[in-house]
Amino acid sequence: MTYKTLQLEINDKVATVWMNRPGQHNAFDENLVREMTDVIEMLSKDARVRVLVLAGRGANFSAGADLAWMKRQGAASVEDNAADAAAMGRMFLALRECPKPLIARVQGAAIGGGMGLVAACDIAVAAPNAVFATSEVRLALIPAVISPLIAAAIGERHCRRYFLTGERMDATRAHALGLVHEVSDRDSLDDVVEGIVAALLRGAPQAVQEAKSLVGRISGRTIDGALVSEMAELIAARRASQEAREGLSAFLEKRDPGWIAERPKGSG
């Protein structure tokens, strides 16, 4: 498919989705929102793809919402704004609910909705020059659509500071708060991402997807008898799967399992 605002690369089980509006700092408008939703939903079902990487062309990951788009929406009706916000919400939900691992490769600005994109991913790697903010209040707005994602990443207490002040945080601070998993030199950013990709590809495909689903399934739950029983049923079903039988056999026979056709680059 041809995209106006994105570039899609698929190489050896890995799909990289590049936001491709470098002149606009990869800020998103209605076109990018629609295309991002479509491509993530498509890749979620693509059997060729096991891992997704979200990245931005040029100097910045994403500066959030495009100012020209925001200006148009400022003159629109409440109904039109509601539809527009709902479309953005679907984009973030598509990212959040993608069954496959999703890695954010972040450099430069990740502001507003750009920070929401990072929080929607499972794993985030940032260059030292990465800058994050929920600066909506400085435009008389609020980070409503992205707020659940940000809160899940950094917690309510930190949201109370950064939602209210609109302050920027650097990569080191974002790492300390849990938004970013690793900070890497810009020159080695791709190597770090490739290392994480290699680690993901060593896991059994269905097990990796179920492990991702498991996180959402247990989040916020009370540890009680019902949860323990539910988890016991999950592991029992997984142990009985053909994939698990192959994994155990490969381990005992000291060989690579069948899902590793060749050793992924960067794996040990």
MIBAKOL-631129 format. One record per atom (N, C-alpha, C): residue in three letters; x, y, z. Coordinates in steps of 0.2 Angstrom, whole numbers, plus 5000, padded with zeros to 4 digits. Atoms other than C-alpha are relative to their C-alpha. Layout:
ALAXYZ...
//
This chain:
MET500449945000MET500050005000MET500450065000THR499749945000THR500550184997THR499750055005TYR500249964994TYR500450305012TYR500350074998LYS499849935000LYS500550495012LYS500450025005THR499749984994THR501150515029THR500549955004LEU499650054997LEU502050355033LEU500449964995GLN499650055004GLN503350235026GLN500049935004LEU500150074996LEU503150045030LEU500649964997GLU499550055002GLU504649925029GLU499949945004ILE500150064997ILE504449745032ILE500649964998ASN499450035001ASN506049645034ASN500149945005ASP499850064996ASP506349465041ASP499650015006LYS500550014995LYS504749465052LYS499950075004VAL500049944996VAL505049645058VAL499750064995ALA500249945004ALA503949795052ALA500150065003THR499849944998THR504549965054THR499550054997VAL500449955002VAL503250105053VAL500350075001TRP499749934999TRP504050275050TRP499550054999MET500449935002MET503050435052MET500550044996ASN499649975005ASN503650525037ASN499850074998ARG500249935001ARG503250715039ARG500650045004PRO499549974996PRO504950775045PRO500050074999GLY500049925000GLY504650955039GLY499550025005GLN500549984995GLN503150955051GLN500249975007HIS499850034994HIS504150865065HIS499649945001ASN500550064999ASN503050715062ASN499450015004ALA500649984996ALA501650805070ALA499449964996PHE500550045003PHE500050705066PHE499350054998ASP500649975002ASP498450765057ASP499549954998GLU500550055001GLU496850675051GLU500349954996ASN499750055005ASN497850585037ASN500549955004LEU499550054996LEU499250515049LEU499649965004VAL500450044995VAL497950465062VAL499649944996ARG500350055003ARG496950375049ARG500549944997GLU499550055003GLU498450295040GLU500449965006MET499750044994MET499250245057MET499549955002THR500550044997THR497650165063THR500049944995ASP500050055005ASP497550065046ASP500649965000VAL499450045001VAL499350005045VAL500149965007ILE499950054994ILE499349945064ILE499549955000GLU500550055000GLU497749855062GLU500249954994MET499850055005MET498349775046MET500649965002LEU499450044998LEU500049725053LEU499849955006SER500250044995SER499149655068SER499849934998LYS500350065003LYS498449525057LYS500549974995ASP499550035005ASP499949495045ASP500449955003ALA499750064998ALA500649325048ALA500850014999ARG499350005001ARG502349375041ARG500450045006VAL499749954995VAL502649505055VAL499949985007ARG500050024993ARG503149465073ARG500150065005VAL499849954996VAL503849625079VAL499850074996LEU500149935004LEU503349815075LEU500550055004VAL499649944998VAL504449965077VAL499750064998LEU500349945002LEU503750135077LEU500550065001ALA499449955000ALA504950275072ALA499850064996GLY500149945004GLY505050455065GLY500650024996ARG499549985005ARG505950515050ARG500350075002GLY499849944998GLY507050665053GLY500350015007ALA499749984993ALA507650755069ALA499549985005ASN500550014994ASN506050715079ASN499649944999PHE500550065000PHE504950565084PHE499350034998SER500749975002SER503350665084SER499950065005ALA500249944996ALA502850845090ALA499350005002GLY500750004998GLY501050785093GLY499650024994ALA500549985005ALA499650865084ALA500250064996ASP499849945005ASP499950975069ASP499650065002LEU500349944998LEU499651155073LEU499450024995ALA500549985004ALA498651185057ALA499449965000TRP500650054999TRP497551035060TRP499650035006MET500349974994MET497251105078MET499650064999LYS500349945002LYS496851275071LYS499349994997ARG500650025004ARG495551195059ARG499549985005GLN500550034996GLN494751095073GLN499850055005GLY500249954996GLY494751255084GLY499450044998ALA500649975003ALA493451325072ALA499549964998ALA500550055002ALA492451165070ALA499550005006SER500550014995SER490951115080SER500249955005VAL499850054994VAL490951015096VAL499949934997GLU500150075003GLU490250865086GLU500549984995ASP499450025004ASP491650875073ASP500649995004ASN499550014995ASN492850885087ASN500049945003ALA500150074997ALA492150735095ALA500249944996ALA499950055005ALA492250635079ALA500850004999ASP499349995001ASP494050695077ASP500449975006ALA499750034994ALA494550645095ALA499949935000ALA500250075000ALA493650475093ALA500549974995ALA499550035005ALA494750445077ALA500749995003MET499350004997MET496350485087MET500049955005GLY500050054995GLY495750375101GLY500049934997ARG499950075003ARG495550225089ARG500749994998MET499350015002MET497350255083MET500449985006PHE499650024994PHE498050245101PHE499749935002LEU500350074997LEU496850095105LEU500349954995ALA499750055005ALA497550005089ALA500749985002LEU499350014998LEU499350035095LEU500049965007ARG500050044993ARG498849975113ARG499849934999GLU500350075000GLU497949825108GLU500349964994CYS499650045005CYS499149765094CYS500249945004PRO499850064996PRO499449585099PRO500749995000LYS499350015001LYS501249595093LYS500450055004PRO499649954996PRO502649675103PRO500250064995LEU499949935003LEU502849865098LEU500550045004ILE499549974997ILE504449955101ILE500050074997ALA499949935002ALA504650145100ALA500750025000ARG499349985001ARG506250215093ARG500050085000VAL500149934998VAL506350395100VAL500650044999GLN499549955000GLN507350545095GLN499750075000GLY500349945001GLY507050725097GLY499450015004ALA500649994996ALA505350785102ALA499549945000ALA500550044999ALA504050675108ALA499550035005ILE500449954996ILE502750805114ILE499349984999GLY500750015000GLY500950785118GLY499849934997GLY500150065003GLY500250655106GLY500649954999GLY499450045001GLY501950605102GLY500349965006MET499950044994MET502250555120MET499549955001GLY500550054999GLY500650465120GLY500149944995LEU499750065004LEU501350355105LEU500549965004VAL499550034996VAL502850315116VAL499749965005ALA500350034995ALA501750265130ALA499549944998ALA500450065003ALA500650155119ALA500449944998CYS499550065002CYS502150045114CYS500249965006ASP499850044995ASP502749905124ASP500650015003ILE499349984999ILE504549955124ILE500250064997ALA499849935003ALA505350125122ALA500750015001VAL499349984999VAL507150165118VAL500150074997ALA500049935002ALA507650345117ALA500850024999ALA499449975001ALA509150445111ALA500150055006PRO499949954995PRO509950565124PRO499650074999ASN500349945001ASN509150715115ASN499250005000ALA500850004999ALA507350655117ALA499750045005VAL500449954995VAL506150775125VAL499349985000PHE500750034999PHE504450725132PHE499650065004ALA500449954996ALA503050835138ALA499249994998THR500749995001THR501150845140THR499950075001SER500149935000SER501051025136SER499450034998GLU500749975002GLU499251045132GLU499750065003VAL500349944996VAL498751165146VAL500350064998ARG499749935003ARG499951295138ARG499650024994LEU500449985006LEU498751295123LEU499350005002ALA500750004997ALA497251295135ALA499649934998LEU500350075001LEU496951105131LEU500249965006ILE499950054995ILE497050945141ILE500249944996PRO499850065003PRO497950785137PRO499549945001ALA500650054998ALA496250685138ALA500149944996VAL500050065004VAL496450555124VAL500649965002ILE499450044998ILE498250505129ILE500149995008SER499950004993SER498050525148SER500049935003PRO499950074998PRO497650335151PRO500649974999LEU499450035002LEU499150285142LEU500650035004ILE499549974996ILE500250405151ILE500049985007ALA500150024993ALA499550365168ALA500249935001ALA499850075000ALA499850175164ALA500850005000ALA499350015001ALA501650215160ALA500450035006ILE499649964995ILE502250345174ILE499650005006GLY500350004994GLY500850335187GLY499650065001GLU500449944998GLU499550455194GLU500450065003ARG499749944996ARG500650555205ARG500550044995HIS499649965005HIS501850605191HIS499650034995CYS500549965005CYS500350645179CYS499850065004ARG500249944997ARG499850765192ARG500550064999ARG499549955001ARG501450865190ARG500050024993TYR499849985007TYR501750855171TYR499350024996PHE500749985003PHE499850865166PHE499950075001LEU500249934998LEU499651025176LEU500650054998THR499549955001THR501351115173THR500250004992GLY499850005007GLY501651065155GLY500850004999GLU499250005000GLU503551045159GLU500249954995ARG499650055004ARG504750955148ARG500449965004MET499550054997MET505750805153MET500449974995ASP499550035004ASP507350745146ASP499949925000ALA500050075000ALA507750565142ALA500149975006THR499850034994THR508550535158THR499450005005ARG500549994995ARG507050595168ARG499449954997ALA500550045003ALA505850495156ALA500249935002HIS499850074998HIS506850335160HIS499949995007ALA500150014992ALA506750365179ALA499349995001LEU500850014998LEU504850385178LEU499749944997GLY500350065003GLY504650225168GLY499750014993LEU500249995007LEU504150305151LEU500449964995VAL499550035004VAL505750245143VAL500449945003HIS499750064997HIS506550075146HIS500850014999GLU499349995001GLU508250125139GLU500250064997VAL499849955004VAL509250275134VAL500749984997SER499450025004SER510550255120SER500350054997ASP499649955004ASP511850355111ASP499650004993ARG500350005006ARG511050415095ARG500349964995ASP499750045005ASP512350325085ASP499949925001SER500150074999SER511950155093SER499249995001LEU500750014999LEU510050185094LEU499749944996ASP500350055004ASP509650065080ASP500349935002ASP499750064998ASP510849935087ASP499649975007VAL500350024994VAL509949935104VAL499349984998VAL500750025002VAL508249925095VAL500149934997GLU499950075003GLU508949775085GLU500149955005GLY499950044995GLY509549695100GLY499349975004ILE500650014997ILE507849705108ILE499549954995VAL500350045005VAL507049635092VAL500249935000ALA499750075000ALA508249485092ALA499749975006ALA500250044994ALA507749445110ALA499349984999LEU500750025001LEU505849455105LEU499949944995LEU500150055005LEU506149345090LEU500249935003ARG499850074997ARG506949205101ARG499449975004GLY500550034997GLY505349185110GLY499549974996ALA500550035004ALA503949075104ALA499550054998PRO500549945002PRO502749185093PRO499450005004GLN500650004997GLN501149135101GLN500150015008ALA499849994992ALA501949135119ALA500150075001VAL499949934999VAL502549315116VAL499450045000GLN500649965000GLN500849375111GLN499649985006GLU500450014994GLU500049285126GLU500350035006ALA499749974995ALA501349355137ALA499850085000LYS500349935000LYS500849535131LYS499350005003SER500750004997SER499049495134SER499949995007LEU500050014993LEU499449435151LEU500150065004VAL499949944996VAL500049595157VAL499450045001GLY500649964999GLY498449685153GLY499549965004ARG500550044997ARG497449545160ARG500150005008ILE499950004993ILE498249555177ILE500150075003SER499949934998SER498549745178SER499450025005GLY500549974996GLY497649815193GLY499549955004ARG500450064997ARG496849645198ARG500349995008THR499950024994THR496749595216THR500349925000ILE499750075000ILE497849435220ILE499649965005ASP500450044996ASP496549315226ASP499949934997GLY500150075003GLY495949135223GLY499850004993ALA500250005007ALA495049185207ALA500550014995LEU499549985005LEU496549265199LEU500549945000VAL499650065000VAL497649115205VAL499849954996SER500350055004SER496448995197SER500050014993GLU500049985007GLU496349095181GLU500749994997MET499350015003MET498249095179MET500249935000ALA499950075000ALA498348915183ALA499749974994GLU500350035006GLU497148875169GLU500450024994LEU499649985006LEU498148985157LEU500749964999ILE499350035000ILE499848905161ILE499949924998ALA500150075002ALA499048725159ALA499850004993ALA500250015007ALA498348765142ALA500650024996ARG499449985003ARG500048845137ARG500549945000ARG499550054999ARG501048695143ARG499849944995ALA500350065004ALA499848575133ALA500150024992SER500049985007SER500148675117SER500649974996GLN499550025004GLN501148615102GLN500750045000GLU499549955000GLU502248765103GLU500449995006ALA499650014994ALA502748735121ALA500349935000ARG499750075001ARG503048545117ARG500750014996GLU499549995004GLU504248605104GLU500650045004GLY499549964996GLY505148735115GLY500349955005LEU499650044995LEU505448605129LEU500449954997SER499650055003SER506048475117SER500750034997ALA499449975002ALA507248595109ALA500550025006PHE499549994994PHE507948645126PHE500349945002LEU499750064998LEU508248465131LEU500549974995GLU499650035005GLU508948425115GLU500650054998LYS499449945001LYS510148585115LYS500050024993ARG500049985007ARG509548645098ARG499550065000ASP500549955001ASP508548795092ASP499349984999PRO500750035002PRO506648775092PRO499950024993GLY500250005007GLY505748765075GLY499950074998TRP500249935002TRP505248955076TRP500650044998ILE499449975002ILE507049005074ILE500349974994ALA499750025006ALA507448975056ALA500750015000GLU499349995000GLU509049055058GLU500150055006ARG499949964994ARG509849145073ARG499950074999PRO500149935001PRO509249325074PRO500650045001LYS499449964999LYS510549455072LYS500050035007GLY500049974993GLY511149515089GLY499949965005SER500150054994SER510649365099SER500649975002GLY499550034997GLY511749275110GLY500049934999
//
